[in-house]
Amino acid sequence: MKYVTLDMAKRQCNVESWFTDDDSYLTLLCDICEEKIASYLCMSIDALASIDGGDKIPGPIVLAILLNVAEYYKYREDTTGVQSKALVPRSLPLLGLYRDFSK
């Protein structure tokens, strides 16, 4: 997890901080969602932090990552593989602010 912490993911998913059984799964989801969003934005994960010349990832992208983590966590029994699942539609307007459609 480069941009989203386990604590942030647990809060988004309404998981109590003392409950650690799913920590490794949530960490995996965070990694996957960061990769999927970077791919959607046509850039590397490292490049997310330098969008708009900044030195940290923009808030809308963090929120988009968390929305996807929460959705995948909530419906974890329904998925055969998170990699094949599409991004959550609610996150697309947030990501559209930063997507380079020329790539």
Secondary structure by P-SEA (a helix, b strand, c coil): cccccaaaaaaaaccccccccaaaaaaaaaaaaaaaaaaaacccccccccccccccccaaaaaaaaaaaaaaaaacccccccccccccccccccccccccccc
